[in-house]
């Protein structure tokens, strides 16, 4: 299993009050899952192998309400 992520973001911080004013973040990611198995049944042997990639995106925005 693996995770690859590339993103960027920005945080605006209020130095005087010591808290976040606003933040924006976003990323592209891919989750990779590898699977393999083998078994015997009824005198025959079987093997299964799979690699699955699940791509996605996420974004968040945070803002302080006054």
Predicted model as a PDB file, atoms N, CA, C, CB and O in Angstrom, pLDDT in the B-factor column:
MODEL        1                                                                  
ATOM      1  N   UNK A   1       0.846  -1.163   0.000  1.00 93.00           N  
ATOM      2  CA  UNK A   1       0.000   0.000   0.000  1.00 93.00           C  
ATOM      3  C   UNK A   1       0.900   1.237   0.000  1.00 93.00           C  
ATOM      4  CB  UNK A   1      -0.967  -0.008   1.219  1.00 93.00           C  
ATOM      5  O   UNK A   1       1.945   1.244   0.650  1.00 93.00           O  
ATOM      6  N   UNK A   2       0.507   2.252  -0.706  1.00 96.00           N  
ATOM      7  CA  UNK A   2       1.298   3.473  -0.758  1.00 96.00           C  
ATOM      8  C   UNK A   2       0.427   4.694  -0.944  1.00 96.00           C  
ATOM      9  CB  UNK A   2       2.313   3.394  -1.868  1.00 96.00           C  
ATOM     10  O   UNK A   2      -0.725   4.592  -1.365  1.00 96.00           O  
ATOM     11  N   UNK A   3       0.981   5.842  -0.631  1.00 95.00           N  
ATOM     12  CA  UNK A   3       0.297   7.118  -0.792  1.00 95.00           C  
ATOM     13  C   UNK A   3       1.291   8.123  -1.341  1.00 95.00           C  
ATOM     14  CB  UNK A   3      -0.314   7.611   0.552  1.00 95.00           C  
ATOM     15  O   UNK A   3       2.376   8.303  -0.788  1.00 95.00           O  
ATOM     16  N   UNK A   4       0.916   8.778  -2.431  1.00 96.00           N  
ATOM     17  CA  UNK A   4       1.709   9.856  -3.007  1.00 96.00           C  
ATOM     18  C   UNK A   4       0.845  11.101  -3.003  1.00 96.00           C  
ATOM     19  CB  UNK A   4       2.207   9.507  -4.454  1.00 96.00           C  
ATOM     20  O   UNK A   4      -0.307  11.064  -3.435  1.00 96.00           O  
ATOM     21  N   UNK A   5       1.399  12.212  -2.515  1.00 96.00           N  
ATOM     22  CA  UNK A   5       0.610  13.440  -2.439  1.00 96.00           C  
ATOM     23  C   UNK A   5       1.482  14.629  -2.796  1.00 96.00           C  
ATOM     24  CB  UNK A   5      -0.002  13.620  -1.033  1.00 96.00           C  
ATOM     25  O   UNK A   5       2.625  14.734  -2.351  1.00 96.00           O  
ATOM     26  N   UNK A   6       0.926  15.527  -3.609  1.00 97.00           N  
ATOM     27  CA  UNK A   6       1.581  16.770  -3.967  1.00 97.00           C  
ATOM     28  C   UNK A   6       0.578  17.896  -3.751  1.00 97.00           C  
ATOM     29  CB  UNK A   6       2.105  16.741  -5.443  1.00 97.00           C  
ATOM     30  O   UNK A   6      -0.528  17.857  -4.289  1.00 97.00           O  
ATOM     31  N   UNK A   7       0.956  18.881  -2.980  1.00 97.00           N  
ATOM     32  CA  UNK A   7       0.007  19.950  -2.696  1.00 97.00           C  
ATOM     33  C   UNK A   7       0.690  21.255  -2.370  1.00 97.00           C  
ATOM     34  CB  UNK A   7      -0.889  19.559  -1.564  1.00 97.00           C  
ATOM     35  O   UNK A   7       1.916  21.361  -2.342  1.00 97.00           O  
ATOM     36  N   UNK A   8      -0.150  22.247  -2.123  1.00 97.00           N  
ATOM     37  CA  UNK A   8       0.350  23.552  -1.715  1.00 97.00           C  
ATOM     38  C   UNK A   8      -0.736  24.236  -0.907  1.00 97.00           C  
ATOM     39  CB  UNK A   8       0.770  24.417  -2.944  1.00 97.00           C  
ATOM     40  O   UNK A   8      -1.900  23.836  -0.929  1.00 97.00           O  
ATOM     41  N   UNK A   9      -0.333  25.265  -0.202  1.00 96.00           N  
ATOM     42  CA  UNK A   9      -1.296  25.977   0.619  1.00 96.00           C  
ATOM     43  C   UNK A   9      -0.726  27.294   1.119  1.00 96.00           C  
ATOM     44  CB  UNK A   9      -1.727  25.117   1.790  1.00 96.00           C  
ATOM     45  O   UNK A   9       0.449  27.608   0.926  1.00 96.00           O  
ATOM     46  N   UNK A  10      -1.599  28.048   1.764  1.00 96.00           N  
ATOM     47  CA  UNK A  10      -1.216  29.340   2.307  1.00 96.00           C  
ATOM     48  C   UNK A  10      -1.965  29.556   3.615  1.00 96.00           C  
ATOM     49  CB  UNK A  10      -1.510  30.486   1.296  1.00 96.00           C  
ATOM     50  O   UNK A  10      -3.160  29.277   3.704  1.00 96.00           O  
ATOM     51  N   UNK A  11      -1.267  30.049   4.621  1.00 94.00           N  
ATOM     52  CA  UNK A  11      -1.878  30.363   5.912  1.00 94.00           C  
ATOM     53  C   UNK A  11      -1.612  31.828   6.221  1.00 94.00           C  
ATOM     54  CB  UNK A  11      -1.324  29.437   7.048  1.00 94.00           C  
ATOM     55  O   UNK A  11      -0.475  32.293   6.144  1.00 94.00           O  
ATOM     56  N   UNK A  12      -2.670  32.550   6.572  1.00 93.00           N  
ATOM     57  CA  UNK A  12      -2.535  33.938   7.009  1.00 93.00           C  
ATOM     58  C   UNK A  12      -2.726  33.944   8.526  1.00 93.00           C  
ATOM     59  CB  UNK A  12      -3.582  34.892   6.281  1.00 93.00           C  
ATOM     60  O   UNK A  12      -3.778  33.549   9.027  1.00 93.00           O  
ATOM     61  N   UNK A  13      -1.694  34.399   9.255  1.00 92.00           N  
ATOM     62  CA  UNK A  13      -1.677  34.323  10.707  1.00 92.00           C  
ATOM     63  C   UNK A  13      -1.732  35.733  11.292  1.00 92.00           C  
ATOM     64  CB  UNK A  13      -0.419  33.571  11.203  1.00 92.00           C  
ATOM     65  O   UNK A  13      -1.006  36.621  10.846  1.00 92.00           O  
ATOM     66  N   UNK A  14      -2.578  35.936  12.274  1.00 89.00           N  
ATOM     67  CA  UNK A  14      -2.660  37.212  12.977  1.00 89.00           C  
ATOM     68  C   UNK A  14      -1.658  37.170  14.133  1.00 89.00           C  
ATOM     69  CB  UNK A  14      -4.124  37.494  13.494  1.00 89.00           C  
ATOM     70  O   UNK A  14      -1.916  36.537  15.157  1.00 89.00           O  
ATOM     71  N   UNK A  15      -0.526  37.836  13.972  1.00 91.00           N  
ATOM     72  CA  UNK A  15       0.550  37.803  14.964  1.00 91.00           C  
ATOM     73  C   UNK A  15       0.109  38.424  16.292  1.00 91.00           C  
ATOM     74  CB  UNK A  15       1.785  38.536  14.428  1.00 91.00           C  
ATOM     75  O   UNK A  15       0.498  37.949  17.359  1.00 91.00           O  
ATOM     76  N   UNK A  16      -0.696  39.479  16.229  1.00 92.00           N  
ATOM     77  CA  UNK A  16      -1.106  40.178  17.445  1.00 92.00           C  
ATOM     78  C   UNK A  16      -2.022  39.307  18.308  1.00 92.00           C  
ATOM     79  CB  UNK A  16      -1.812  41.487  17.087  1.00 92.00           C  
ATOM     80  O   UNK A  16      -1.827  39.216  19.520  1.00 92.00           O  
ATOM     81  N   UNK A  17      -3.014  38.671  17.694  1.00 87.00           N  
ATOM     82  CA  UNK A  17      -3.963  37.869  18.480  1.00 87.00           C  
ATOM     83  C   UNK A  17      -3.536  36.406  18.592  1.00 87.00           C  
ATOM     84  CB  UNK A  17      -5.352  37.946  17.856  1.00 87.00           C  
ATOM     85  O   UNK A  17      -4.072  35.671  19.421  1.00 87.00           O  
ATOM     86  N   UNK A  18      -2.579  35.976  17.771  1.00 88.00           N  
ATOM     87  CA  UNK A  18      -2.047  34.615  17.871  1.00 88.00           C  
ATOM     88  C   UNK A  18      -2.947  33.522  17.324  1.00 88.00           C  
ATOM     89  CB  UNK A  18      -1.756  34.315  19.277  1.00 88.00           C  
ATOM     90  O   UNK A  18      -2.986  32.422  17.876  1.00 88.00           O  
ATOM     91  N   UNK A  19      -3.680  33.808  16.236  1.00 89.00           N  
ATOM     92  CA  UNK A  19      -4.511  32.765  15.622  1.00 89.00           C  
ATOM     93  C   UNK A  19      -4.573  32.933  14.108  1.00 89.00           C  
ATOM     94  CB  UNK A  19      -5.930  32.792  16.211  1.00 89.00           C  
ATOM     95  O   UNK A  19      -4.153  33.950  13.556  1.00 89.00           O  
ATOM     96  N   UNK A  20      -5.104  31.916  13.462  1.00 89.00           N  
ATOM     97  CA  UNK A  20      -5.234  31.915  12.004  1.00 89.00           C  
ATOM     98  C   UNK A  20      -6.351  32.872  11.582  1.00 89.00           C  
ATOM     99  CB  UNK A  20      -5.518  30.480  11.478  1.00 89.00           C  
ATOM    100  O   UNK A  20      -7.423  32.896  12.186  1.00 89.00           O  
ATOM    101  N   UNK A  21      -6.089  33.647  10.552  1.00 91.00           N  
ATOM    102  CA  UNK A  21      -7.123  34.470   9.927  1.00 91.00           C  
ATOM    103  C   UNK A  21      -7.772  33.715   8.779  1.00 91.00           C  
ATOM    104  CB  UNK A  21      -6.534  35.801   9.426  1.00 91.00           C  
ATOM    105  O   UNK A  21      -8.992  33.738   8.617  1.00 91.00           O  
ATOM    106  N   UNK A  22      -6.935  33.035   7.973  1.00 94.00           N  
ATOM    107  CA  UNK A  22      -7.442  32.290   6.820  1.00 94.00           C  
ATOM    108  C   UNK A  22      -6.400  31.273   6.377  1.00 94.00           C  
ATOM    109  CB  UNK A  22      -7.803  33.248   5.651  1.00 94.00           C  
ATOM    110  O   UNK A  22      -5.203  31.455   6.599  1.00 94.00           O  
ATOM    111  N   UNK A  23      -6.868  30.202   5.750  1.00 95.00           N  
ATOM    112  CA  UNK A  23      -5.961  29.183   5.215  1.00 95.00           C  
ATOM    113  C   UNK A  23      -6.602  28.537   3.994  1.00 95.00           C  
ATOM    114  CB  UNK A  23      -5.624  28.109   6.294  1.00 95.00           C  
ATOM    115  O   UNK A  23      -7.808  28.293   3.969  1.00 95.00           O  
ATOM    116  N   UNK A  24      -5.796  28.268   2.999  1.00 96.00           N  
ATOM    117  CA  UNK A  24      -6.216  27.541   1.795  1.00 96.00           C  
ATOM    118  C   UNK A  24      -5.216  26.419   1.560  1.00 96.00           C  
ATOM    119  CB  UNK A  24      -6.308  28.495   0.539  1.00 96.00           C  
ATOM    120  O   UNK A  24      -4.005  26.636   1.621  1.00 96.00           O  
ATOM    121  N   UNK A  25      -5.723  25.218   1.293  1.00 96.00           N  
ATOM    122  CA  UNK A  25      -4.867  24.072   1.024  1.00 96.00           C  
ATOM    123  C   UNK A  25      -5.477  23.256  -0.107  1.00 96.00           C  
ATOM    124  CB  UNK A  25      -4.678  23.203   2.297  1.00 96.00           C  
ATOM    125  O   UNK A  25      -6.695  23.228  -0.280  1.00 96.00           O  
ATOM    126  N   UNK A  26      -4.625  22.601  -0.867  1.00 97.00           N  
ATOM    127  CA  UNK A  26      -5.091  21.718  -1.922  1.00 97.00           C  
ATOM    128  C   UNK A  26      -4.016  20.710  -2.269  1.00 97.00           C  
ATOM    129  CB  UNK A  26      -5.496  22.516  -3.160  1.00 97.00           C  
ATOM    130  O   UNK A  26      -2.824  20.980  -2.120  1.00 97.00           O  
ATOM    131  N   UNK A  27      -4.444  19.541  -2.735  1.00 97.00           N  
ATOM    132  CA  UNK A  27      -3.476  18.505  -3.095  1.00 97.00           C  
ATOM    133  C   UNK A  27      -4.081  17.527  -4.089  1.00 97.00           C  
ATOM    134  CB  UNK A  27      -2.993  17.758  -1.844  1.00 97.00           C  
ATOM    135  O   UNK A  27      -5.293  17.312  -4.120  1.00 97.00           O  
ATOM    136  N   UNK A  28      -3.214  16.946  -4.893  1.00 97.00           N  
ATOM    137  CA  UNK A  28      -3.530  15.795  -5.734  1.00 97.00           C  
ATOM    138  C   UNK A  28      -2.880  14.599  -5.051  1.00 97.00           C  
ATOM    139  CB  UNK A  28      -3.017  15.981  -7.236  1.00 97.00           C  
ATOM    140  O   UNK A  28      -1.750  14.695  -4.571  1.00 97.00           O  
ATOM    141  N   UNK A  29      -3.585  13.476  -5.004  1.00 97.00           N  
ATOM    142  CA  UNK A  29      -3.009  12.307  -4.351  1.00 97.00           C  
ATOM    143  C   UNK A  29      -3.348  11.035  -5.115  1.00 97.00           C  
ATOM    144  CB  UNK A  29      -3.503  12.203  -2.911  1.00 97.00           C  
ATOM    145  O   UNK A  29      -4.292  10.998  -5.904  1.00 97.00           O  
ATOM    146  N   UNK A  30      -2.559   9.993  -4.865  1.00 97.00           N  
ATOM    147  CA  UNK A  30      -2.812   8.667  -5.418  1.00 97.00           C  
ATOM    148  C   UNK A  30      -2.563   7.638  -4.319  1.00 97.00           C  
ATOM    149  CB  UNK A  30      -1.909   8.389  -6.670  1.00 97.00           C  
ATOM    150  O   UNK A  30      -1.492   7.602  -3.713  1.00 97.00           O  
ATOM    151  N   UNK A  31      -3.561   6.811  -4.075  1.00 96.00           N  
ATOM    152  CA  UNK A  31      -3.413   5.682  -3.158  1.00 96.00           C  
ATOM    153  C   UNK A  31      -3.178   4.454  -4.024  1.00 96.00           C  
ATOM    154  CB  UNK A  31      -4.682   5.504  -2.218  1.00 96.00           C  
ATOM    155  O   UNK A  31      -3.947   4.190  -4.949  1.00 96.00           O  
ATOM    156  N   UNK A  32      -2.119   3.699  -3.733  1.00 97.00           N  
ATOM    157  CA  UNK A  32      -1.774   2.499  -4.490  1.00 97.00           C  
ATOM    158  C   UNK A  32      -1.885   1.288  -3.571  1.00 97.00           C  
ATOM    159  CB  UNK A  32      -0.341   2.607  -5.096  1.00 97.00           C  
ATOM    160  O   UNK A  32      -1.348   1.279  -2.463  1.00 97.00           O  
ATOM    161  N   UNK A  33      -2.591   0.269  -4.051  1.00 96.00           N  
ATOM    162  CA  UNK A  33      -2.756  -0.967  -3.284  1.00 96.00           C  
ATOM    163  C   UNK A  33      -2.326  -2.131  -4.164  1.00 96.00           C  
ATOM    164  CB  UNK A  33      -4.236  -1.147  -2.794  1.00 96.00           C  
ATOM    165  O   UNK A  33      -2.806  -2.278  -5.288  1.00 96.00           O  
ATOM    166  N   UNK A  34      -1.423  -2.957  -3.652  1.00 96.00           N  
ATOM    167  CA  UNK A  34      -0.983  -4.163  -4.354  1.00 96.00           C  
ATOM    168  C   UNK A  34      -1.460  -5.393  -3.594  1.00 96.00           C  
ATOM    169  CB  UNK A  34       0.563  -4.183  -4.513  1.00 96.00           C  
ATOM    170  O   UNK A  34      -1.452  -5.409  -2.364  1.00 96.00           O  
ATOM    171  N   UNK A  35      -1.875  -6.424  -4.329  1.00 93.00           N  
ATOM    172  CA  UNK A  35      -2.412  -7.626  -3.710  1.00 93.00           C  
ATOM    173  C   UNK A  35      -1.995  -8.835  -4.528  1.00 93.00           C  
ATOM    174  CB  UNK A  35      -3.953  -7.550  -3.587  1.00 93.00           C  
ATOM    175  O   UNK A  35      -2.073  -8.811  -5.757  1.00 93.00           O  
ATOM    176  N   UNK A  36      -1.554  -9.889  -3.861  1.00 95.00           N  
ATOM    177  CA  UNK A  36      -1.324 -11.142  -4.567  1.00 95.00           C  
ATOM    178  C   UNK A  36      -1.635 -12.305  -3.622  1.00 95.00           C  
ATOM    179  CB  UNK A  36       0.144 -11.225  -5.096  1.00 95.00           C  
ATOM    180  O   UNK A  36      -1.416 -12.225  -2.413  1.00 95.00           O  
ATOM    181  N   UNK A  37      -2.146 -13.376  -4.205  1.00 95.00           N  
ATOM    182  CA  UNK A  37      -2.499 -14.582  -3.436  1.00 95.00           C  
ATOM    183  C   UNK A  37      -2.417 -15.787  -4.358  1.00 95.00           C  
ATOM    184  CB  UNK A  37      -3.933 -14.462  -2.806  1.00 95.00           C  
ATOM    185  O   UNK A  37      -2.575 -15.672  -5.573  1.00 95.00           O  
ATOM    186  N   UNK A  38      -2.168 -16.932  -3.764  1.00 95.00           N  
ATOM    187  CA  UNK A  38      -2.201 -18.183  -4.531  1.00 95.00           C  
ATOM    188  C   UNK A  38      -2.818 -19.250  -3.647  1.00 95.00           C  
ATOM    189  CB  UNK A  38      -0.765 -18.609  -5.017  1.00 95.00           C  
ATOM    190  O   UNK A  38      -2.683 -19.221  -2.424  1.00 95.00           O  
ATOM    191  N   UNK A  39      -3.499 -20.195  -4.288  1.00 92.00           N  
ATOM    192  CA  UNK A  39      -4.145 -21.279  -3.546  1.00 92.00           C  
ATOM    193  C   UNK A  39      -4.344 -22.478  -4.457  1.00 92.00           C  
ATOM    194  CB  UNK A  39      -5.497 -20.819  -2.958  1.00 92.00           C  
ATOM    195  O   UNK A  39      -4.288 -22.367  -5.682  1.00 92.00           O  
ATOM    196  N   UNK A  40      -4.574 -23.609  -3.846  1.00 92.00           N  
ATOM    197  CA  UNK A  40      -4.847 -24.839  -4.581  1.00 92.00           C  
ATOM    198  C   UNK A  40      -6.217 -25.360  -4.174  1.00 92.00           C  
ATOM    199  CB  UNK A  40      -3.747 -25.908  -4.319  1.00 92.00           C  
ATOM    200  O   UNK A  40      -6.577 -25.377  -2.997  1.00 92.00           O  
ATOM    201  N   UNK A  41      -6.966 -25.782  -5.181  1.00 88.00           N  
ATOM    202  CA  UNK A  41      -8.277 -26.355  -4.931  1.00 88.00           C  
ATOM    203  C   UNK A  41      -8.614 -27.332  -6.043  1.00 88.00           C  
ATOM    204  CB  UNK A  41      -9.352 -25.253  -4.821  1.00 88.00           C  
ATOM    205  O   UNK A  41      -8.404 -27.035  -7.220  1.00 88.00           O  
ATOM    206  N   UNK A  42      -9.129 -28.478  -5.683  1.00 86.00           N  
ATOM    207  CA  UNK A  42      -9.531 -29.469  -6.691  1.00 86.00           C  
ATOM    208  C   UNK A  42      -8.390 -29.914  -7.577  1.00 86.00           C  
ATOM    209  CB  UNK A  42     -10.626 -28.913  -7.548  1.00 86.00           C  
ATOM    210  O   UNK A  42      -8.614 -30.255  -8.738  1.00 86.00           O  
ATOM    211  N   UNK A  43      -7.160 -29.921  -7.057  1.00 88.00           N  
ATOM    212  CA  UNK A  43      -6.018 -30.367  -7.843  1.00 88.00           C  
ATOM    213  C   UNK A  43      -5.452 -29.328  -8.795  1.00 88.00           C  
ATOM    214  CB  UNK A  43      -6.397 -31.557  -8.613  1.00 88.00           C  
ATOM    215  O   UNK A  43      -4.518 -29.627  -9.539  1.00 88.00           O  
ATOM    216  N   UNK A  44      -5.988 -28.126  -8.793  1.00 93.00           N  
ATOM    217  CA  UNK A  44      -5.436 -27.058  -9.629  1.00 93.00           C  
ATOM    218  C   UNK A  44      -4.953 -25.925  -8.747  1.00 93.00           C  
ATOM    219  CB  UNK A  44      -6.484 -26.544 -10.645  1.00 93.00           C  
ATOM    220  O   UNK A  44      -5.452 -25.716  -7.642  1.00 93.00           O  
ATOM    221  N   UNK A  45      -3.992 -25.216  -9.246  1.00 94.00           N  
ATOM    222  CA  UNK A  45      -3.490 -24.085  -8.474  1.00 94.00           C  
ATOM    223  C   UNK A  45      -3.910 -22.792  -9.176  1.00 94.00           C  
ATOM    224  CB  UNK A  45      -1.933 -24.158  -8.312  1.00 94.00           C  
ATOM    225  O   UNK A  45      -3.953 -22.709 -10.403  1.00 94.00           O  
ATOM    226  N   UNK A  46      -4.212 -21.809  -8.369  1.00 93.00           N  
ATOM    227  CA  UNK A  46      -4.674 -20.509  -8.874  1.00 93.00           C  
ATOM    228  C   UNK A  46      -3.795 -19.414  -8.274  1.00 93.00           C  
ATOM    229  CB  UNK A  46      -6.188 -20.265  -8.525  1.00 93.00           C  
ATOM    230  O   UNK A  46      -3.327 -19.529  -7.141  1.00 93.00           O  
ATOM    231  N   UNK A  47      -3.584 -18.376  -9.030  1.00 95.00           N  
ATOM    232  CA  UNK A  47      -2.836 -17.219  -8.544  1.00 95.00           C  
ATOM    233  C   UNK A  47      -3.583 -15.949  -8.948  1.00 95.00           C  
ATOM    234  CB  UNK A  47      -1.375 -17.213  -9.109  1.00 95.00           C  
ATOM    235  O   UNK A  47      -4.081 -15.825 -10.067  1.00 95.00           O  
ATOM    236  N   UNK A  48      -3.644 -15.034  -8.028  1.00 94.00           N  
ATOM    237  CA  UNK A  48      -4.299 -13.745  -8.271  1.00 94.00           C  
ATOM    238  C   UNK A  48      -3.307 -12.646  -7.925  1.00 94.00           C  
ATOM    239  CB  UNK A  48      -5.624 -13.598  -7.432  1.00 94.00           C  
ATOM    240  O   UNK A  48      -2.650 -12.691  -6.885  1.00 94.00           O  
ATOM    241  N   UNK A  49      -3.208 -11.668  -8.799  1.00 96.00           N  
ATOM    242  CA  UNK A  49      -2.336 -10.522  -8.550  1.00 96.00           C  
ATOM    243  C   UNK A  49      -3.041  -9.277  -9.060  1.00 96.00           C  
ATOM    244  CB  UNK A  49      -0.939 -10.701  -9.237  1.00 96.00           C  
ATOM    245  O   UNK A  49      -3.591  -9.279 -10.161  1.00 96.00           O  
ATOM    246  N   UNK A  50      -3.029  -8.223  -8.272  1.00 96.00           N  
ATOM    247  CA  UNK A  50      -3.683  -6.980  -8.683  1.00 96.00           C  
ATOM    248  C   UNK A  50      -2.919  -5.782  -8.136  1.00 96.00           C  
ATOM    249  CB  UNK A  50      -5.150  -6.946  -8.202  1.00 96.00           C  
ATOM    250  O   UNK A  50      -2.397  -5.819  -7.022  1.00 96.00           O  
ATOM    251  N   UNK A  51      -2.862  -4.730  -8.927  1.00 95.00           N  
ATOM    252  CA  UNK A  51      -2.345  -3.430  -8.507  1.00 95.00           C  
ATOM    253  C   UNK A  51      -3.426  -2.409  -8.827  1.00 95.00           C  
ATOM    254  CB  UNK A  51      -0.974  -3.074  -9.220  1.00 95.00           C  
ATOM    255  O   UNK A  51      -3.858  -2.295  -9.974  1.00 95.00           O  
ATOM    256  N   UNK A  52      -3.856  -1.677  -7.827  1.00 96.00           N  
ATOM    257  CA  UNK A  52      -4.932  -0.710  -7.994  1.00 96.00           C  
ATOM    258  C   UNK A  52      -4.417   0.668  -7.608  1.00 96.00           C  
ATOM    259  CB  UNK A  52      -6.173  -1.098  -7.144  1.00 96.00           C  
ATOM    260  O   UNK A  52      -3.784   0.829  -6.565  1.00 96.00           O  
ATOM    261  N   UNK A  53      -4.687   1.659  -8.447  1.00 96.00           N  
ATOM    262  CA  UNK A  53      -4.353   3.045  -8.146  1.00 96.00           C  
ATOM    263  C   UNK A  53      -5.646   3.848  -8.072  1.00 96.00           C  
ATOM    264  CB  UNK A  53      -3.383   3.639  -9.216  1.00 96.00           C  
ATOM    265  O   UNK A  53      -6.480   3.790  -8.975  1.00 96.00           O  
ATOM    266  N   UNK A  54      -5.798   4.590  -6.995  1.00 96.00           N  
ATOM    267  CA  UNK A  54      -6.981   5.415  -6.788  1.00 96.00           C  
ATOM    268  C   UNK A  54      -6.557   6.882  -6.692  1.00 96.00           C  
ATOM    269  CB  UNK A  54      -7.751   4.974  -5.508  1.00 96.00           C  
ATOM    270  O   UNK A  54      -6.088   7.320  -5.642  1.00 96.00           O  
ATOM    271  N   UNK A  55      -6.717   7.642  -7.777  1.00 97.00           N  
ATOM    272  CA  UNK A  55      -6.321   9.049  -7.749  1.00 97.00           C  
ATOM    273  C   UNK A  55      -7.439   9.918  -7.170  1.00 97.00           C  
ATOM    274  CB  UNK A  55      -5.952   9.530  -9.163  1.00 97.00           C  
ATOM    275  O   UNK A  55      -8.613   9.549  -7.216  1.00 97.00           O  
ATOM    276  N   UNK A  56      -7.063  11.062  -6.633  1.00 97.00           N  
ATOM    277  CA  UNK A  56      -8.065  11.990  -6.115  1.00 97.00           C  
ATOM    278  C   UNK A  56      -7.488  13.370  -5.878  1.00 97.00           C  
ATOM    279  CB  UNK A  56      -8.658  11.457  -4.831  1.00 97.00           C  
ATOM    280  O   UNK A  56      -6.293  13.606  -6.056  1.00 97.00           O  
ATOM    281  N   UNK A  57      -8.360  14.275  -5.473  1.00 97.00           N  
ATOM    282  CA  UNK A  57      -7.979  15.657  -5.172  1.00 97.00           C  
ATOM    283  C   UNK A  57      -8.724  16.084  -3.913  1.00 97.00           C  
ATOM    284  CB  UNK A  57      -8.298  16.621  -6.375  1.00 97.00           C  
ATOM    285  O   UNK A  57      -9.810  15.584  -3.622  1.00 97.00           O  
ATOM    286  N   UNK A  58      -8.130  17.009  -3.177  1.00 93.00           N  
ATOM    287  CA  UNK A  58      -8.874  17.625  -2.093  1.00 93.00           C  
ATOM    288  C   UNK A  58      -8.463  19.078  -1.957  1.00 93.00           C  
ATOM    289  CB  UNK A  58      -8.651  16.871  -0.774  1.00 93.00           C  
ATOM    290  O   UNK A  58      -7.356  19.469  -2.328  1.00 93.00           O  
ATOM    291  N   UNK A  59      -9.380  19.867  -1.417  1.00 97.00           N  
ATOM    292  CA  UNK A  59      -9.108  21.274  -1.175  1.00 97.00           C  
ATOM    293  C   UNK A  59      -9.888  21.697   0.065  1.00 97.00           C  
ATOM    294  CB  UNK A  59      -9.490  22.150  -2.414  1.00 97.00           C  
ATOM    295  O   UNK A  59     -11.012  21.249   0.293  1.00 97.00           O  
ATOM    296  N   UNK A  60      -9.271  22.568   0.860  1.00 95.00           N  
ATOM    297  CA  UNK A  60      -9.945  23.118   2.039  1.00 95.00           C  
ATOM    298  C   UNK A  60      -9.697  24.620   2.106  1.00 95.00           C  
ATOM    299  CB  UNK A  60      -9.452  22.422   3.343  1.00 95.00           C  
ATOM    300  O   UNK A  60      -8.657  25.121   1.679  1.00 95.00           O  
ATOM    301  N   UNK A  61     -10.664  25.305   2.642  1.00 95.00           N  
ATOM    302  CA  UNK A  61     -10.545  26.740   2.890  1.00 95.00           C  
ATOM    303  C   UNK A  61     -11.058  27.008   4.293  1.00 95.00           C  
ATOM    304  CB  UNK A  61     -11.335  27.581   1.824  1.00 95.00           C  
ATOM    305  O   UNK A  61     -12.127  26.537   4.681  1.00 95.00           O  
ATOM    306  N   UNK A  62     -10.282  27.768   5.044  1.00 92.00           N  
ATOM    307  CA  UNK A  62     -10.660  28.141   6.407  1.00 92.00           C  
ATOM    308  C   UNK A  62     -10.598  29.642   6.514  1.00 92.00           C  
ATOM    309  CB  UNK A  62      -9.739  27.468   7.468  1.00 92.00           C  
ATOM    310  O   UNK A  62      -9.652  30.270   6.040  1.00 92.00           O  
ATOM    311  N   UNK A  63     -11.624  30.228   7.147  1.00 91.00           N  
ATOM    312  CA  UNK A  63     -11.626  31.670   7.351  1.00 91.00           C  
ATOM    313  C   UNK A  63     -12.241  31.985   8.719  1.00 91.00           C  
ATOM    314  CB  UNK A  63     -12.406  32.391   6.210  1.00 91.00           C  
ATOM    315  O   UNK A  63     -13.216  31.352   9.123  1.00 91.00           O  
ATOM    316  N   UNK A  64     -11.683  32.942   9.413  1.00 85.00           N  
ATOM    317  CA  UNK A  64     -12.172  33.370  10.702  1.00 85.00           C  
ATOM    318  C   UNK A  64     -13.375  34.269  10.507  1.00 85.00           C  
ATOM    319  CB  UNK A  64     -11.075  34.087  11.496  1.00 85.00           C  
ATOM    320  O   UNK A  64     -13.314  35.237   9.748  1.00 85.00           O  
ATOM    321  N   UNK A  65     -14.470  33.958  11.184  1.00 80.00           N  
ATOM    322  CA  UNK A  65     -15.646  34.834  11.140  1.00 80.00           C  
ATOM    323  C   UNK A  65     -15.563  35.811  12.299  1.00 80.00           C  
ATOM    324  CB  UNK A  65     -16.977  34.011  11.201  1.00 80.00           C  
ATOM    325  O   UNK A  65     -15.249  35.441  13.430  1.00 80.00           O  
ATOM    326  N   UNK A  66     -15.845  37.042  11.996  1.00 71.00           N  
ATOM    327  CA  UNK A  66     -15.805  38.076  13.053  1.00 71.00           C  
ATOM    328  C   UNK A  66     -17.200  38.539  13.365  1.00 71.00           C  
ATOM    329  CB  UNK A  66     -14.930  39.279  12.633  1.00 71.00           C  
ATOM    330  O   UNK A  66     -17.387  39.403  14.222  1.00 71.00           O  
TER     331      UNK A  66                                                      
ENDMDL                                                                          
END                                                                             
